[in-house]
Amino acid sequence: MILNVLFRDLLRLIKHWWLFCIYCCLIYISLPFAPGLWEKVIAHLGQTGRDLPYIIIKITAVMIIIRFLVLNKKHIFTGLALIIFTFYMFFLITQRLEFLAEKMHLIEYGILALVIYWSINKHQSRISIHFKILTIGFIAGSIDEIIQYFLPNRVGDIRDVLLNTASVVLGQLLIYSLTDLT
């Protein structure tokens, strides 16, 4: 009886978190050769590959601005915060991040936020959902940087943990703009 309950709970857990586990494993496994891989993608795609992070952040910004425009008056500060954070992330991509692999982390961890959202139970408060996404994303980003610290051709840095976490927040903003979590 107890084994049946444990097995059923384990299957439910696997059902909801399998994509998250696979996605994180892909991120971690690709760490040693990600910079070279991105250079090959750029060589194949040309300027379109270089512009991919900019295109994605612009699409996200437009979606968040549209969401801001349809918010009612009591959510005006939330909308402004969404827009300011999105423009800050765009500034990071265009001015501060020099390597394509760093820019692609924004996309990787933004997608990770979507994967975590897909995995967690939606029958919770909006704050609880977003806190869990942020916490799990922070832990995944921290593990990423710890692994990079031990790799010979990579550097683990606390600023990258914060960048990965900011990317999760950007993914959350995208979730917020696409869903009805208000």
N, C-alpha and C positions, 0 to 999 in steps of 0.2 A: 504494500500500500504506500509506504513512505517512498520507496524507490520509484513508484509510478509518478508520484507528485514531483519528486526531484527531476526525473527524466522529462516530464512535461514542462517544468519550469526551464530546464536546460534547453529544450527545443525551442521554446518561446524566446529565450535570450538569443540563441543562435539565429533564429528567424529575423530578429530585429537588428542585430549587430554584425552580421556577416559582411555586409558591404563596407562598413566602417573598418573592420579588421583587415580586409583585403586592400582597401585604399591606403591605410596607414602603412601596411607592409610594402606596398609599391613605392610609397614615398621614401621609406627607410632603405629599401633595397637599392633604389636608384641613386642614393646619395653619392657613392664613389664616382659614378660616371655621368651624373646629371649635367655638369658644365659642358663636357664634350658632346653629350647628346643634344643639348640645346643649340650648340654651335652647328651641328649637323642639320638640325631642323631649320635654322636660319639660312644655312647654305642652300638648302633645298627650296625653302619658301621665299627667300629673298627678303625684300622690304616688308612684305606682308607678315612674315614671322617676327620681325623686329617690332612691328606695330601692334601685334596681338595684345600685349598687356594694356596698351593705351586704348585700343578698341573696346576691350572688356570693361575697363574702368569707366569709359565714356557711356557705354550702354547702361551700366549700373547707376551712374549719376543721373542719367535721363529718367530711369525708372524711379529712382528715389525722389527726384524733383516732381514727377507726375504724382507720386504718392503724397508728397507734401501739398500739392495743389488741391487734392481731394480730401485732405484732412479737415475736420471741422475746427472751429476756432479754439476749442479747449486744448488741442494738441499742437498749437502753433510752435511752441518751444521744442517739442520733439521733432517736428519737421525741420526746423532750423538746425538742430543738432545733427540730424541726418545729412543735410546738405553740407554743413561745415566739415563734418568728418569725411565725407566723400571727396570734397575738394582737397582736404589735407592728404588723403591717400593718393590723389592724382598728383599733387605736388611731390610726394615721396617718389613716385614712379618716374616723373619727368626730371627731377632735379637731384635727388639724393642717391638713388640706386643706380650704380654704374654697370653692374653685371646683369646679363639677361637672366641668369639663374636666380638672382635675388628678386627680380621682377616677377619671375614665374612662381616664386613662393607666394606672392600675393594671390595668384590664381589658385594654386594648389590648396592653400589654407582657406580661401573663400569657398572652394568646392567642398572642403572638409566640413565646414559649417553646415552646408546643405546636407551632406551625408549624415552628420550627427543629428540634424533636425529630423531627417527621414527615420532615423533609428529610435529616437526617444518616444516615450509615451506622450501623446498630445493632450491627454486629459489632465492637464495641470495648468497652473496659472501661467500667463505670458512671461512674467518675471522669472518664474522657476525654469521654464523652458530655456530662456535666453541665458540664465546663469549657468545651467548645465552645459549648454553649447560652449559658452566662454571657458568654463573650467576644463572641460574635456579637450577643447582646442588648445588651451594653454599647456596642458600636460603633454599633448601630442607634439606641440612645437618645442617644448623643453626637451623631450626625448630626442627629437630631430637634432637639436643643437648639441646634446651630449654625445650622440653618435658622431656628429661632424668633428667634435673636439678630438676624437681618437683616430680620425682618418688622416692619412698623410697629405692629401691634396685639398683638404677642406679646413675651415676654421669655425669653431663653435664660439658664438658670441651672445651675450645677454641682450644686446640690441636686436639681434635676429629673433630671439624669443619674443621680444616685444613686437617686432614687425610681423611675425607669424600670428601673434595674438590679435594685432590690429587687423590682419587679413581675415581672421575669424569674425571679428566685429563687422567688417565690411560685408562678409557673407551673411551675417545676421541682419544687416540693414537690407540686403537684397531679399532675404526671407521675409522681413517685415514689410517690404514694399510689394511683395508678391502674394502674401497671405493676408488673411483677415484676423490678425492677432490683436486687434485693438480692443 
